[in-house]
Amino acid sequence: MSVNTGLINQLSAQIKKQRIAQRPLLVGVSGVQGVGKSTLSKQLSERLQQDGISCESVSLDDFYLDPQERVQLAEQYHPLFKQRGLPGTHDLVLFDTILTQFRVGKAFSLPVFDKSIDKKLPRSQWRQVEAELSVLILEGWCIGIGAQPESLLTQPINAYEQQQDAGALFRKTVNQFLKQYYQPRFAQIDYLIYLNGMDFERVFRWRLQQEHQLIKARGQGMDDEQVKQFIQPFHRLSEWGMQSLANLADTEICLGETREVVSVKHRFVD
């Protein structure tokens, strides 16, 4: 995603409006895989720091459960939980601990999940954050997405669901996790930015670019076919987010085919 200075200035100004009470502010950045969440979060964080506002960003991906923990999840609920990604595969206890420390102004450590080895790095390699942090940016593909109505879960959305979840048990369990455990966390977001990719068909191309960059940087990663298979479980909620988050986000940024900014809409404008 190509983020221009004007957009970053807009977002920075919007966030400053939310900080009237000078309390720690949790900012959410949501959007499909490869849409540019990390890029925007990094640049927004840097801009706020330049303005004298202490800020850090972290991905919801960094809270993924490690493989052995997902195996336990798979044994308890459904074999498809072995793959990281969907609601249910994050360490929400760790998330709550960090959010509490952030809210009360304590120093804390942010986890680092290494996708090339599919697990979190040792705690000694986590990112240290000083006390009294003003803004924490949380980015992730499902941030802010609500649970789907039960009526939408009946029919499979793609070949993956037809073949792997014919009885709909997996998607119903994911939906229940999203409703029961994720909504209370998402409700704590003070300001939500949604990068609307507009079309799920773009996700494969964007996610493939990410994986190629990962392989170049780390020497490990998924091949093209693995990436294609990897994104299929995200199809359902990604499209649901495109339908619902536009009306829920404080700022919606619509993107074109090459991730260029097409339009920006703020829900609350002075």
N, C-alpha and C positions, 0 to 999 in steps of 0.2 A: 504494500500500500504506500502510495506517495502522499505524505502528510505535509500540507503547506503551512507556513507560519501563521497565516490568517486563521486557519481552522484551530490550531493549537491556542492561539490567542483567545478565540471565542470560548473554547472549552475551559481555559484557565479562568476567564472572567466569570463563567457560569459557576464554577466550583468556588470561587472566592465569595460569590453571593450566598452560598450555602454555609459559609464559615462565620456568619455574623456572631454566633454564640461562642466562637473560638474553641469549640470542642473538636476532638479528633473526628475526622470525616472519612467514611468508607465509600470509595468510588468504585462502581462496577463498570467493566467494559466487556460487552457481550458481542458475539458474532460467530459465524461458522468457521471451520478450520481453514487456515491459510488466508483469512480475510485481512489481516494486518493488526490484530489486537495488540500483540507484543510491541510492534513498532510504534503505534499510537501511544500506548501506555508509557513506553520509555521516553518518548519526546515530551509528553505531557508532564511526566515526573520531572524531567530536566527543566522545563519551563517554570514550574512551580518553585523549584529549588532556586532558580535564578531570581525569582520574585521574593525570596526570603522565606518561603513556606517549606518546611521539611516534609519530604515525600519519598515513599518507596513504592515499588510495584511488585506484585507476585502473581503467578498464574495458579488457577485452580488445579491445573495439571500437576503442580508441585506437591499436591496433597494426595496423589494417587496412592492407593494401597500397593504394597509390594506383592510380587507374584505369589508367594506362599500365603499371604493374607487373602488374595483373590481366589485361591484354590479352596480355602475354607468357605468363602462366600458362595462359590460354585457348588460345593457339596451341600450347603444348606438350602440354597434357593434354586439355582439353575446353572448348568455347565457353561453357558455363555458368559457368565460373570468372570470367567478366567481372563477375558480380554479387558484391559483397562479402557476407560472412556466414559461410560454411561453413569448416570446417578446410581449410587450404591457402591461405586469403586473408589471412593475418596475417603480419606481419614478425617471424618468430621469431628472427632474428639480433639485431634491436633488443631484443626481449624478453629474450634471454639476456644481452645487454650490461647492461641495466638491473638484472636480477636479480643478476648478479654484483657490480655496484657496491653494491647494497643489502646483500647478504650480508657484504661485507667492510667495510661502514661508510663508504663514500665518498659524497660528494654526487653527485646525478644529476638529469637532467631527464626528466619524464614527457611523452610525446607527447600531442597533442590532435588527435583526428580530428573534423572538422566534417562531419556527415552532410548538412547542407543543401547543401554544395558537393562532397560525396563525396571528400574528400581531407584529408590531415593539414595542419594549419596550419604555417607556417614555424617552424623551430627557435627563433627569437627569441621566439615566443609559447608555447613549451612551459612547463610548470610546473616551477619549480626546487625541488628537495628538498635540505634540508641534510644534512650527514653525520651518521652515527650514528642513523639512523631505526630505531625499535624494531619497528614493525609496518607492513607494507604489505598493504593489502586489494586483491585482484584480483577483480573481478566480471565475469561474462560468461555468456551463455546456454549455452555448451557446456563450461564449466569442470568438470573432473572426469569427464566422460562417456567411457566406454571404447568401443573399437571393437566393432561388432556381429559376431556369428558370420556367416560367409559364407552360411549357409543362409537368413538373413533378408533377404539383399540381392536375391534372385531376383525376387520379385514387387514391382511398384510399389505405393507406399502411397497415392498420390493421382493426380489427373489430370495434375498437373505432371510427375510421373515417367513416366506413361504416354506423354505427348506429347513431352517434352523429353529423356527418358533411357530410351527403350524397350529399348535394349541393355544397360542397367545399368552402362555404363562410368563415368559420372559418379559415381554413388553408391559404386561400388567404389573409385574413386580417392580420394574423400573419406574413405572408411573406412580406406584404407591410410595416408593422411596422418595420420588420427586415431591410428592404431596406431603408426606409425613415428616421427612427429615430435611429436605432442601429448602422448602418454602420459608420456614422460620429463620434460616440463615440468610436467604435472599432478602427477607423483609428488613434486615439490618443495614442494607445498602442505602446510603443517604442520597446518592446521585448515580443514576444509571445511564450509560452511553451505549447505544446499540449500533453496531456496524452492520447494516443490512446488505448482505451479498446479493439479494434479490432473486437468486436462482441457484438451487442446489446442484445443478449440473456443473457449475463453475468450481465446486469444492474439490473435485478430483484434481483438476489442473493446479489449483492453488496449493493443495496439500502435497502434491507431487513435487512442486518447487521447494517446499519446506524440507521434504525428505532428502532431496538431492543436496540441499545446503547442509543438512545434518551429516550426511555421508561424507561430504567434502571436508567438514570441520572435524568430525569424530572418527571417520573411517568405518563406521558401522551404521546400519539402518535397514529399512525395508526396501525391497525392489518394487517396480511399478505395479505388478500384479498384487503384491501384498498390500500396497497402499489402497488399491481399488477395493479390495476385500475389507480392509480396515475401516473405511469410511461408511460402509453400508449400514452398520448399526446406528449411525448418527443421523441417518436420513429422516427418520420420523420426527424426532424432536427439533431438528434443524428447520424443517419446513413449518412445523408448528410455531417455532420462534418467529419465523418470517411473517406469519399471520397475526401473531399476538403481541410481540414486543414493540412493534411500531406504535402501538397505542399506550404502552406502559412506560417506555423509556423516557427519561427527561430530555435526552437528545438523541435523535435518530439521524445517522449519517448513511445515505444511500450511495452505493458504489456501482460503477460500471464494470464491463468485462475485464478491463485491465486494472481493476481496483482503484480507478480514479474516482474522486469525489464528485457525485452528480448533484446532490442536494443535501442540505443540513436543516433540520427542523428542531427547534427548541420548544418544549411544551409550555414553558413559562418565560415570557419575554416582557421586560419592563417597557 
